[in-house]
């Protein structure tokens, strides 16, 4: 039998596109946005309020493995299928007040920051590959890396979906 648990989808914060800002979610995870870095689904600059929905999935909790999309397999930078071990995931969605999807403008990035659970500290190296979820491409796709800063991992991303901090 398959068990699935839905991720809570609640409005985390409303931010102004002119100033950007920091959105803190559960478990001290956060996402930071640069000013003037949002586009609508057509790729046009977006200047209205941005609704940010953000949720961190704690890799030390069993519920994460029910909440995450797909399973822990992905394609690395060489296109090779690999089995992953997660040190955390984050779901971020951006919408205008009418519920239309928004994203990050080309050439801009947002910064993700997640806590490293004490129980996984020994596995948390200086850098870790980043993976995003893409159901049409077959799951987790490697893109970029994250750097450890104390008890956190920090990464810059150029688009939003589920992001996963994993080694294979």
N, CA, C and O of each residue as an XYZ file, in Angstrom:
672
protein
N       0.834     -1.185      0.000
C       0.000      0.000      0.000
C       0.876      1.245      0.000
O       1.978      1.236      0.548
N       0.394      2.293     -0.603
C       1.110      3.557     -0.680
C       0.487      4.548      0.275
O      -0.734      4.697      0.317
N       1.325      5.231      1.048
C       0.851      6.282      1.945
C       1.410      7.603      1.475
O       2.582      7.699      1.112
N       0.572      8.620      1.482
C       0.979      9.955      1.072
C       0.465     10.942      2.107
O      -0.654     10.808      2.602
N       1.276     11.921      2.426
C       0.852     12.989      3.322
C       1.026     14.309      2.594
O       2.093     14.588      2.047
N      -0.024     15.121      2.587
C       0.050     16.401      1.896
C       0.875     17.393      2.700
O       0.847     17.395      3.931
N       1.605     18.228      1.990
C       2.395     19.287      2.610
C       1.444     20.436      2.957
O       0.616     20.819      2.131
N       1.552     20.986      4.158
C       0.698     22.134      4.482
C       0.986     23.296      3.525
O       2.138     23.691      3.348
N      -0.056     23.831      2.919
C       0.138     24.959      2.006
C      -0.544     26.167      2.626
O      -1.747     26.379      2.473
N       0.256     26.947      3.325
C      -0.302     28.163      3.902
C       0.553     29.345      3.490
O       1.765     29.233      3.304
N      -0.113     30.476      3.353
C       0.585     31.691      2.973
C       1.598     32.029      4.068
O       1.221     32.290      5.211
N       2.879     32.022      3.713
C       3.932     32.276      4.688
C       4.143     33.770      4.874
O       4.282     34.246      6.001
N       4.168     34.521      3.752
C       4.387     35.961      3.839
C       4.034     36.608      2.502
O       4.153     35.985      1.447
N       3.603     37.850      2.562
C       3.392     38.667      1.369
C       4.538     39.669      1.316
O       4.800     40.369      2.295
N       5.226     39.742      0.170
C       6.347     40.682      0.053
C       6.136     41.626     -1.128
O       5.388     41.329     -2.060
N       6.799     42.743     -1.064
C       6.771     43.726     -2.139
C       7.857     43.380     -3.152
O       8.992     43.102     -2.763
N       7.535     43.392     -4.432
C       8.560     43.085     -5.425
C       9.649     44.150     -5.499
O      10.762     43.869     -5.945
N       9.338     45.376     -5.064
C      10.310     46.469     -5.132
C      11.415     46.342     -4.093
O      12.537     46.799     -4.311
N      11.093     45.718     -2.959
C      12.083     45.594     -1.886
C      12.594     44.169     -1.713
O      13.659     43.963     -1.131
N      11.840     43.170     -2.217
C      12.214     41.788     -1.958
C      12.035     41.512     -0.482
O      11.142     42.079      0.147
N      12.866     40.651      0.084
C      12.771     40.414      1.512
C      13.060     38.984      1.891
O      13.300     38.125      1.044
N      13.031     38.751      3.200
C      13.312     37.435      3.775
C      12.004     36.843      4.286
O      11.233     37.509      4.977
N      11.765     35.577      3.932
C      10.581     34.859      4.381
C      11.064     33.698      5.240
O      11.753     32.802      4.751
N      10.701     33.716      6.521
C      11.088     32.641      7.442
C       9.927     31.675      7.553
O       8.788     32.088      7.773
N      10.207     30.398      7.403
C       9.174     29.377      7.495
C       9.477     28.455      8.671
O      10.284     28.792      9.537
N       8.839     27.307      8.701
C       9.007     26.373      9.821
C      10.463     25.933      9.974
O      11.216     25.906      9.000
N      10.851     25.592     11.197
C      12.187     25.069     11.457
C      13.321     26.036     11.193
O      14.450     25.599     10.973
N      13.069     27.315     11.206
C      14.036     28.391     10.935
C      14.559     28.412      9.494
O      15.498     29.147      9.188
N      13.960     27.616      8.615
C      14.333     27.682      7.198
C      13.862     29.019      6.648
O      12.895     29.595      7.146
N      14.547     29.514      5.617
C      14.122     30.791      5.045
C      14.485     30.892      3.577
O      15.352     30.179      3.072
N      13.788     31.809      2.906
C      14.066     32.124      1.511
C      14.150     33.644      1.407
O      13.295     34.361      1.927
N      15.197     34.130      0.726
C      15.434     35.575      0.584
C      15.345     35.964     -0.884
O      15.894     35.292     -1.757
N      14.638     37.066     -1.136
C      14.424     37.534     -2.501
C      15.090     38.877     -2.727
O      15.047     39.747     -1.858
N      15.714     39.056     -3.901
C      16.292     40.327     -4.311
C      15.158     41.265     -4.748
O      14.101     40.798     -5.174
N      15.368     42.566     -4.645
C      14.372     43.506     -5.180
C      14.223     43.331     -6.695
O      15.173     42.972     -7.389
N      13.032     43.589     -7.180
C      12.747     43.602     -8.621
C      13.213     42.329     -9.332
O      13.874     42.391    -10.368
N      12.857     41.172     -8.758
C      13.343     39.915     -9.328
C      12.225     38.941     -9.699
O      12.466     37.739     -9.807
N      11.001     39.450     -9.895
C       9.877     38.552    -10.157
C       9.330     38.712    -11.564
O       9.312     39.807    -12.126
N       8.879     37.577    -12.126
C       8.223     37.586    -13.437
C       6.932     36.778    -13.351
O       6.766     35.918    -12.485
N       6.012     37.086    -14.290
C       4.784     36.301    -14.364
C       5.010     35.099    -15.279
O       6.114     34.892    -15.781
N       3.959     34.311    -15.490
C       4.083     33.080    -16.279
C       4.472     33.351    -17.732
O       4.991     32.464    -18.409
N       4.223     34.581    -18.217
C       4.604     34.938    -19.591
C       6.017     35.489    -19.687
O       6.497     35.788    -20.780
N       6.691     35.626    -18.538
C       8.059     36.140    -18.535
C       8.150     37.644    -18.391
O       9.237     38.213    -18.490
N       7.009     38.302    -18.156
C       7.002     39.761    -17.996
C       7.358     40.145    -16.561
O       7.034     39.419    -15.621
N       8.017     41.275    -16.398
C       8.334     41.788    -15.061
C       7.040     41.939    -14.273
O       6.042     42.442    -14.788
N       7.068     41.499    -13.025
C       5.878     41.560    -12.175
C       6.108     42.576    -11.059
O       7.136     42.538    -10.382
N       5.148     43.487    -10.868
C       5.314     44.571     -9.895
C       4.299     44.593     -8.765
O       4.325     45.508     -7.943
N       3.407     43.613     -8.699
C       2.405     43.578     -7.619
C       2.924     42.818     -6.417
O       4.056     42.333     -6.416
N       2.080     42.716     -5.380
C       2.464     41.943     -4.201
C       2.700     40.488     -4.567
O       2.052     39.948     -5.463
N       3.644     39.852     -3.858
C       4.005     38.457     -4.101
C       3.608     37.634     -2.881
O       4.084     37.883     -1.774
N       2.729     36.649     -3.091
C       2.370     35.712     -2.029
C       3.390     34.577     -2.044
O       3.568     33.911     -3.064
N       4.057     34.359     -0.917
C       5.084     33.321     -0.813
C       4.550     32.197      0.075
O       4.160     32.420      1.221
N       4.543     30.998     -0.474
C       4.184     29.793      0.255
C       5.484     28.999      0.399
O       6.061     28.587     -0.607
N       5.953     28.778      1.621
C       7.226     28.072      1.818
C       7.073     27.055      2.939
O       6.410     27.315      3.943
N       7.694     25.893      2.755
C       7.609     24.822      3.751
C       8.889     23.999      3.709
O       9.295     23.521      2.649
N       9.524     23.837      4.870
C      10.746     23.039      4.990
C      10.379     21.642      5.465
O       9.566     21.485      6.375
N      10.980     20.624      4.847
C      10.775     19.240      5.246
C      12.016     18.735      5.967
O      13.086     18.609      5.372
N      11.864     18.454      7.232
C      12.938     18.030      8.128
C      13.361     16.603      7.778
O      12.554     15.681      7.896
N      14.618     16.402      7.349
C      15.062     15.072      6.937
C      15.185     14.080      8.091
O      15.346     12.881      7.860
N      15.111     14.566      9.333
C      15.195     13.654     10.473
C      13.812     13.138     10.888
O      13.703     12.345     11.823
N      12.759     13.584     10.198
C      11.400     13.148     10.514
C      10.868     12.218      9.434
O      11.056     12.463      8.242
N      10.209     11.161      9.857
C       9.657     10.193      8.915
C       8.598     10.822      8.008
O       8.430     10.388      6.869
N       7.887     11.830      8.493
C       6.825     12.472      7.705
C       7.363     13.066      6.404
O       6.631     13.150      5.419
N       8.637     13.481      6.387
C       9.232     14.047      5.175
C       9.144     13.071      4.014
O       8.914     13.480      2.876
N       9.324     11.791      4.289
C       9.350     10.792      3.223
C       7.950     10.505      2.688
O       7.805      9.916      1.616
N       6.916     10.918      3.429
C       5.538     10.838      2.945
C       5.135     12.120      2.231
O       4.308     12.093      1.320
N       5.722     13.251      2.645
C       5.362     14.560      2.088
C       6.056     14.874      0.768
O       5.506     15.595     -0.064
N       7.250     14.342      0.573
C       8.042     14.713     -0.605
C       7.431     14.150     -1.880
O       6.761     13.117     -1.846
N       7.659     14.826     -3.007
C       7.188     14.276     -4.280
C       8.115     13.152     -4.743
O       9.317     13.182     -4.478
N       7.555     12.173     -5.428
C       8.362     11.092     -5.988
C       9.071     10.289     -4.910
O       8.604     10.182     -3.776
N      10.212      9.727     -5.294
C      11.037      8.999     -4.333
C      12.442      9.580     -4.398
O      12.671     10.570     -5.093
N      13.364      8.990     -3.699
C      14.717      9.547     -3.641
C      15.615      8.961     -4.732
O      16.687      8.423     -4.455
N      15.153      9.080     -5.975
C      16.004      8.768     -7.110
C      16.038     10.009     -7.995
O      15.083     10.785     -8.039
N      17.143     10.180     -8.689
C      17.265     11.355     -9.537
C      18.288     11.153    -10.625
O      18.893     10.088    -10.750
N      18.469     12.207    -11.417
C      19.468     12.194    -12.484
C      20.541     13.223    -12.149
O      20.252     14.399    -11.932
N      21.802     12.746    -12.113
C      22.901     13.649    -11.775
C      23.294     14.488    -12.996
O      22.654     14.404    -14.045
N      24.344     15.291    -12.853
C      24.762     16.201    -13.925
C      25.121     15.474    -15.216
O      25.069     16.065    -16.294
N      25.486     14.190    -15.114
C      25.831     13.395    -16.300
C      24.638     12.642    -16.862
O      24.781     11.885    -17.822
N      23.448     12.842    -16.269
C      22.253     12.148    -16.734
C      22.106     10.748    -16.180
O      21.197     10.016    -16.570
N      22.997     10.367    -15.266
C      22.975      9.032    -14.677
C      21.942      8.977    -13.558
O      21.839      9.901    -12.751
N      21.175      7.883    -13.515
C      20.189      7.720    -12.448
C      20.900      7.315    -11.156
O      21.716      6.394    -11.154
N      20.586      8.006    -10.059
C      21.239      7.761     -8.778
C      20.198      7.705     -7.667
O      19.097      8.241     -7.796
N      20.569      7.046     -6.576
C      19.747      7.010     -5.363
C      20.282      8.094     -4.435
O      21.493      8.217     -4.248
N      19.381      8.874     -3.859
C      19.759     10.042     -3.065
C      19.558      9.814     -1.579
O      18.745      8.987     -1.166
N      20.313     10.561     -0.781
C      20.108     10.626      0.662
C      19.941     12.098      1.009
O      20.843     12.903      0.777
N      18.789     12.446      1.563
C      18.460     13.852      1.755
C      18.931     14.417      3.093
O      18.927     13.733      4.116
N      19.336     15.683      3.053
C      19.611     16.446      4.274
C      18.611     17.594      4.416
O      18.829     18.537      5.177
N      17.508     17.493      3.666
C      16.438     18.472      3.794
C      15.847     18.857      2.452
O      16.515     18.792      1.421
N      14.586     19.257      2.479
C      13.877     19.698      1.277
C      13.087     20.953      1.606
O      12.740     21.209      2.759
N      12.809     21.730      0.564
C      12.007     22.924      0.752
C      11.095     23.118     -0.446
O      11.527     23.050     -1.596
N       9.821     23.360     -0.152
C       8.850     23.682     -1.191
C       8.608     25.179     -1.138
O       8.316     25.725     -0.074
N       8.727     25.853     -2.284
C       8.457     27.289     -2.366
C       7.589     27.533     -3.590
O       7.914     27.094     -4.693
N       6.488     28.231     -3.386
C       5.635     28.645     -4.492
C       5.400     30.139     -4.378
O       5.232     30.673     -3.282
N       5.391     30.810     -5.531
C       5.163     32.252     -5.595
C       3.915     32.490     -6.443
O       3.763     31.908     -7.516
N       3.022     33.355     -5.947
C       1.796     33.672     -6.681
C       1.466     35.147     -6.546
O       1.880     35.810     -5.595
N       0.706     35.652     -7.525
C       0.136     36.983     -7.372
C      -1.124     36.843     -6.500
O      -1.532     35.719     -6.208
N      -1.748     37.949     -6.080
C      -2.917     37.851     -5.196
C      -4.095     37.081     -5.801
O      -4.961     36.610     -5.063
N      -4.142     36.943     -7.143
C      -5.220     36.197     -7.800
C      -4.908     34.705     -7.915
O      -5.729     33.939     -8.419
N      -3.731     34.290     -7.453
C      -3.365     32.879     -7.502
C      -2.599     32.461     -8.738
O      -2.381     31.268     -8.950
N      -2.182     33.418     -9.567
C      -1.395     33.098    -10.764
C       0.065     32.868    -10.378
O       0.596     33.583     -9.528
N       0.726     31.873    -10.993
C       2.111     31.570    -10.621
C       3.084     32.670    -11.027
O       2.934     33.311    -12.067
N       4.085     32.868    -10.173
C       5.185     33.792    -10.435
C       6.481     33.017    -10.323
O       6.496     31.907     -9.790
N       7.567     33.586    -10.819
C       8.866     32.953    -10.678
C       9.938     34.028    -10.611
O       9.642     35.222    -10.594
N      11.198     33.581    -10.574
C      12.345     34.476    -10.488
C      12.753     34.885    -11.900
O      12.792     34.051    -12.805
N      13.056     36.163    -12.087
C      13.460     36.681    -13.395
C      14.809     36.103    -13.817
O      15.652     35.777    -12.981
N      14.992     35.983    -15.124
C      16.261     35.491    -15.661
C      17.393     36.393    -15.191
O      17.264     37.617    -15.204
N      18.496     35.792    -14.779
C      19.645     36.556    -14.298
C      19.572     36.901    -12.815
O      20.516     37.474    -12.271
N      18.465     36.562    -12.152
C      18.308     36.815    -10.714
C      18.268     35.478     -9.981
O      18.013     34.433    -10.579
N      18.522     35.531     -8.693
C      18.421     34.321     -7.874
C      17.720     34.656     -6.564
O      17.601     35.819     -6.180
N      17.267     33.624     -5.900
C      16.770     33.722     -4.533
C      17.685     32.830     -3.695
O      18.315     31.907     -4.211
N      17.746     33.119     -2.408
C      18.619     32.340     -1.521
C      17.775     31.493     -0.589
O      16.876     31.996      0.085
N      18.072     30.192     -0.557
C      17.427     29.269      0.364
C      18.383     28.965      1.508
O      19.583     28.796      1.293
N      17.852     28.895      2.715
C      18.672     28.597      3.891
C      17.894     27.594      4.744
O      16.784     27.881      5.192
N      18.486     26.413      4.964
C      17.814     25.399      5.775
C      18.698     24.977      6.945
O      19.924     24.967      6.830
N      18.074     24.627      8.072
C      18.855     24.146      9.208
C      19.340     22.717      8.973
O      18.691     21.935      8.279
N      20.477     22.391      9.554
C      21.003     21.032      9.522
C      20.645     20.387     10.859
O      21.147     20.820     11.896
N      19.783     19.353     10.862
C      19.431     18.706     12.127
C      20.668     18.120     12.812
O      21.549     17.563     12.158
N      20.718     18.255     14.129
C      21.869     17.757     14.900
C      22.131     16.276     14.627
O      23.285     15.848     14.593
N      21.068     15.492     14.432
C      21.228     14.049     14.216
C      21.915     13.732     12.882
O      22.402     12.619     12.683
N      21.953     14.706     11.972
C      22.585     14.485     10.666
C      23.865     15.298     10.487
O      24.433     15.342      9.396
N      24.311     15.936     11.557
C      25.470     16.824     11.487
C      26.707     16.133     10.904
O      27.433     16.735     10.113
N      26.950     14.885     11.283
C      28.154     14.187     10.815
C      28.129     13.916      9.315
O      29.181     13.726      8.706
N      26.942     13.894      8.712
C      26.825     13.657      7.272
C      26.861     14.959      6.473
O      26.976     14.929      5.248
N      26.765     16.093      7.151
C      26.656     17.395      6.489
C      28.041     17.934      6.146
O      28.710     18.534      6.987
N      28.455     17.718      4.924
C      29.770     18.169      4.457
C      29.756     19.667      4.159
O      28.727     20.323      4.322
N      30.896     20.213      3.723
C      31.032     21.633      3.425
C      30.134     22.069      2.278
O      29.551     23.153      2.315
N      30.023     21.219      1.253
C      29.109     21.500      0.145
C      28.273     20.251     -0.125
O      28.682     19.132      0.185
N      27.100     20.466     -0.706
C      26.206     19.357     -1.041
C      25.490     19.705     -2.344
O      25.119     20.860     -2.556
N      25.293     18.714     -3.221
C      24.560     18.990     -4.457
C      23.104     19.371     -4.170
O      22.508     18.930     -3.187
N      22.550     20.204     -5.060
C      21.141     20.596     -5.010
C      20.393     19.861     -6.116
O      20.945     19.593     -7.184
N      19.136     19.540     -5.846
C      18.289     18.817     -6.786
C      16.918     19.467     -6.793
O      16.408     19.835     -5.735
N      16.310     19.617     -7.962
C      14.939     20.131     -8.029
C      14.035     19.047     -8.594
O      14.482     18.172     -9.335
N      12.755     19.116     -8.236
C      11.819     18.084     -8.664
C      11.149     18.474     -9.968
O      10.604     19.570    -10.097
N      11.195     17.559    -10.939
C      10.561     17.761    -12.235
C       9.935     16.439    -12.668
O      10.627     15.546    -13.156
N       8.616     16.319    -12.486
C       7.924     15.067    -12.800
C       8.053     14.703    -14.278
O       8.111     13.521    -14.615
N       8.101     15.709    -15.172
C       8.184     15.418    -16.604
C       9.551     14.858    -16.997
O       9.659     14.148    -17.997
N      10.593     15.167    -16.227
C      11.935     14.659    -16.525
C      12.267     13.408    -15.708
O      13.353     12.847    -15.847
N      11.355     12.981    -14.877
C      11.575     11.741    -14.145
C      12.112     11.913    -12.736
O      12.904     11.090    -12.277
N      11.706     12.946    -12.051
C      12.058     13.057    -10.644
C      13.025     14.176    -10.331
O      12.890     15.291    -10.835
N      14.014     13.868     -9.484
C      14.970     14.861     -8.995
C      16.084     15.060    -10.013
O      16.678     14.096    -10.495
N      16.360     16.318    -10.334
C      17.390     16.673    -11.322
C      18.449     17.522    -10.611
O      18.129     18.517     -9.961
N      19.707     17.114    -10.745
C      20.789     17.851    -10.088
C      21.002     19.203    -10.763
O      21.066     19.298    -11.989
N      21.110     20.254     -9.935
C      21.401     21.597    -10.452
C      22.030     22.424     -9.339
O      21.352     22.812     -8.387
N      23.300     22.688     -9.458
C      23.976     23.552     -8.499
C      24.360     22.841     -7.208
O      24.307     21.615     -7.112
N      24.743     23.633     -6.228
C      25.189     23.092     -4.945
C      24.859     24.087     -3.841
O      24.498     25.237     -4.095
N      24.993     23.610     -2.615
C      24.744     24.429     -1.438
C      25.983     24.373     -0.557
O      26.705     23.376     -0.539
N      26.216     25.454      0.169
C      27.395     25.550      1.034
C      26.973     25.609      2.494
O      26.006     26.282      2.852
N      27.707     24.900      3.320
C      27.425     24.891      4.748
C      27.946     26.180      5.396
O      29.051     26.640      5.108
N      27.112     26.750      6.282
C      27.482     27.921      7.072
C      26.981     27.654      8.488
O      25.807     27.871      8.787
N      27.871     27.184      9.353
C      27.461     26.816     10.710
C      26.496     25.648     10.675
O      26.815     24.596     10.120
N      25.319     25.820     11.262
C      24.313     24.745     11.282
C      23.274     24.917     10.187
O      22.143     24.450     10.323
N      23.654     25.590      9.095
C      22.733     25.809      7.981
C      23.403     25.480      6.658
O      24.627     25.520      6.535
N      22.574     25.152      5.666
C      23.009     25.101      4.282
C      22.388     26.296      3.575
O      21.221     26.618      3.797
N      23.168     26.953      2.723
C      22.705     28.122      1.977
C      22.936     27.861      0.487
O      24.015     27.429      0.081
N      21.906     28.129     -0.318
C      21.993     27.902     -1.763
C      21.305     29.028     -2.508
O      20.348     29.621     -2.010
N      21.794     29.318     -3.697
C      21.142     30.271     -4.592
C      20.424     29.461     -5.668
O      20.999     28.540     -6.247
N      19.162     29.811     -5.931
C      18.383     29.119     -6.954
C      17.780     30.148     -7.907
O      17.539     31.296     -7.533
N      17.540     29.714     -9.148
C      17.031     30.625    -10.169
C      15.587     30.322    -10.567
O      15.017     31.015    -11.410
N      14.996     29.291     -9.965
C      13.594     28.961    -10.249
C      13.039     28.186     -9.060
O      13.782     27.715     -8.199
N      11.707     28.067     -9.034
C      11.091     27.391     -7.896
C      10.292     26.171     -8.271
O       9.618     26.104     -9.299
N      10.406     25.212     -7.381
C       9.762     23.920     -7.370
C      10.112     23.377     -5.985
O      10.395     24.162     -5.080
N      10.099     22.086     -5.800
C      10.688     21.510     -4.595
C      12.198     21.498     -4.800
O      12.680     21.125     -5.869
N      12.948     21.908     -3.772
C      14.409     21.818     -3.803
C      14.845     20.849     -2.719
O      14.243     20.779     -1.647
N      15.913     20.095     -3.017
C      16.346     18.995     -2.176
C      17.871     19.070     -2.019
O      18.593     19.224     -3.005
N      18.352     18.961     -0.782
C      19.787     18.948     -0.473
C      20.170     17.479     -0.316
O      19.813     16.852      0.681
N      20.892     16.925     -1.286
C      21.161     15.475     -1.268
C      22.557     15.127     -1.721
O      23.177     15.832     -2.518
N      23.029     14.024     -1.190
C      24.217     13.403     -1.772
C      23.818     12.024     -2.257
O      22.856     11.436     -1.763
N      24.563     11.507     -3.231
C      24.228     10.190     -3.806
C      25.325      9.200     -3.498
O      25.235      8.037     -3.893
